[in-house]
């Protein structure tokens, strides 16, 4: 009989292990009009202002409430005030998530659905859900009776491990301004836009701002640039006008490599053309030439892009038909969460 009471006591004491902490769905919201005026808990050690999170509790007594532990990431500072029915958590306003745990209960991680603002107040409700399925209760009672009859130790079922869901990487959209210089020492400028999580897409447009040549379609003949210069040197009455056109449109993939570093690979269309209009100032003769500098067709790009908070920098290499090569640098801004 004594063994029976011991087993019943052990059975009843196992109930708290089923208790689960969770944040009530939809309870996280901003407290309208709240402004943090607590000068003792105004900013973290890096002078970044706190936001104030009022954590209300349900099915948690005062002793358990004071034993709750709050954690964030490495850049998040946290201070607490334990009040009647709730805990005020002062935390770095840039925090992206909050882990809440208790020595005798489970733990839970809550990812904030939107960015908090400095000095403002927010609230949510933390619930202790103690649930027991009726079939599991009957199964445990049956095992106790069988153990009493056979005088064998009770073998409790091993609970399945709770694997927290991996948070989805934040969606980021970036806009970059680019400058470039090619193998003929010609400069160009442009813009790159894209979007990604761990991987994504981008498109880049570059130009030197010139979009027309100097003559009429069908008049142009190809000639090496050295020969064009020789003609000018041999004929003092000849004059020349030049128009250099540089343009490319390239799209491709961008994906995370390590930490803030991302790699870009893309392809598209590129054009680099030097047009020469040569005329004689005495007899009005005019010739139209396309220099051997000119090439157009396949445009390719490989580069690296780093996202540092909301800012981005890039360095790329591009080519047109693998005959003209171009180095690019870029500076831009990233929209979306940084973590």
C-alpha positions, 0 to 999 in steps of 0.5 A, spaced: 500 500 500 505 504 501 508 503 494 502 505 491 501 512 495 508 513 493 507 511 485 501 516 485 505 522 488 510 521 483 504 521 478 501 527 480 508 531 481 509 529 473 503 534 471 507 540 471 512 538 466 506 538 461 506 546 462 507 550 456 509 557 456 507 561 450 505 568 447 497 569 446 496 569 439 495 577 437 496 580 443 502 583 441 501 591 440 503 598 441 500 601 447 498 608 445 501 614 448 506 611 452 513 614 453 518 611 457 520 617 462 524 612 467 531 615 467 534 609 471 532 605 465 532 609 459 537 607 454 542 601 454 550 601 455 551 603 448 546 609 449 541 606 445 534 608 447 530 602 450 523 600 448 518 598 454 514 591 453 509 590 458 508 582 459 502 580 462 501 573 465 495 568 465 496 562 469 502 564 472 503 566 480 507 571 483 513 567 485 513 564 478 512 571 475 519 573 479 522 567 476 521 568 469 528 569 465 528 574 459 533 573 453 535 577 446 540 576 441 548 579 443 546 586 441 540 586 446 540 589 453 534 587 458 532 590 464 526 588 468 521 590 473 516 585 476 509 588 478 502 585 480 500 581 474 505 583 469 513 584 468 515 590 465 521 589 460 526 594 458 530 592 452 534 595 446 528 597 441 532 594 435 531 587 438 528 582 433 526 577 438 525 575 445 526 568 449 522 567 455 524 561 460 522 559 467 526 553 471 520 549 472 516 550 465 518 550 458 521 556 454 518 560 448 521 565 443 517 570 440 519 574 434 516 581 434 512 582 428 514 589 426 520 594 428 519 597 435 521 604 436 525 608 441 522 610 448 515 607 446 511 602 450 508 595 447 504 589 451 503 582 450 500 576 454 504 570 456 500 564 458 502 557 462 497 552 458 497 546 462 494 541 458 493 533 459 490 529 454 485 524 457 487 518 454 494 519 456 492 520 463 488 513 463 494 510 460 499 512 465 494 509 471 493 503 467 501 502 467 501 504 475 496 498 476 500 493 472 507 495 476 503 494 482 501 487 480 508 485 477 512 489 482 516 492 476 518 499 476 514 504 472 517 506 465 515 513 463 514 514 455 520 519 453 517 525 451 518 527 444 523 533 443 520 540 441 524 543 435 523 550 435 521 553 428 527 556 424 525 563 423 525 565 416 530 570 413 527 577 413 526 579 406 530 585 403 530 590 397 536 594 395 537 600 391 545 601 388 548 607 385 554 604 380 560 608 377 564 604 372 571 604 368 573 600 362 579 597 359 579 604 354 578 608 360 571 610 359 566 611 365 559 610 366 554 610 371 547 606 373 543 603 378 542 596 380 535 594 384 534 587 387 530 583 392 533 577 396 532 573 403 538 568 403 537 568 395 534 573 390 534 576 383 537 583 381 537 587 375 543 592 373 543 598 368 549 602 366 550 608 361 555 613 359 549 618 357 550 617 350 544 614 346 546 616 339 551 616 333 553 622 329 551 619 322 545 615 318 544 608 319 547 604 313 553 609 312 558 606 317 564 602 315 569 599 320 576 601 320 581 600 325 582 606 330 590 606 328 588 607 321 583 613 322 588 616 326 593 615 320 588 618 315 587 625 320 595 625 321 596 625 313 591 630 311 591 636 315 584 639 312 581 633 315 577 634 322 573 628 326 568 628 331 567 622 335 561 619 339 562 613 344 556 609 346 556 605 352 550 601 355 548 594 358 542 591 361 544 585 366 540 581 370 541 575 375 542 571 381 544 574 388 545 569 394 548 569 401 556 566 401 558 568 409 555 573 414 553 579 410 557 577 404 553 576 398 555 574 391 552 576 384 552 572 377 548 575 371 548 575 364 544 580 359 546 585 353 552 590 352 554 595 347 561 599 347 561 603 340 566 608 338 563 612 332 567 617 328 565 622 323 571 625 318 570 630 314 574 635 309 573 642 311 575 644 303 571 639 299 565 637 304 567 630 303 564 626 309 566 619 311 563 615 317 567 610 321 566 605 326 572 604 330 575 597 332 574 599 339 566 597 338 563 591 340 556 589 342 552 583 344 553 578 350 554 582 357 556 578 363 557 580 371 560 577 377 561 581 383 560 581 391 555 585 395 555 586 402 549 588 407 551 592 413 545 594 417 541 598 412 547 600 407 550 596 402 556 596 398 558 592 392 564 591 387 563 587 380 567 585 374 563 586 367 564 584 360 561 585 353 563 579 349 569 578 353 573 583 349 571 590 353 572 589 361 569 593 366 570 594 373 564 597 378 563 600 385 556 601 388 553 604 394 546 603 396 540 602 401 537 596 403 529 596 405 526 591 410 529 588 417 536 587 418 535 581 422 
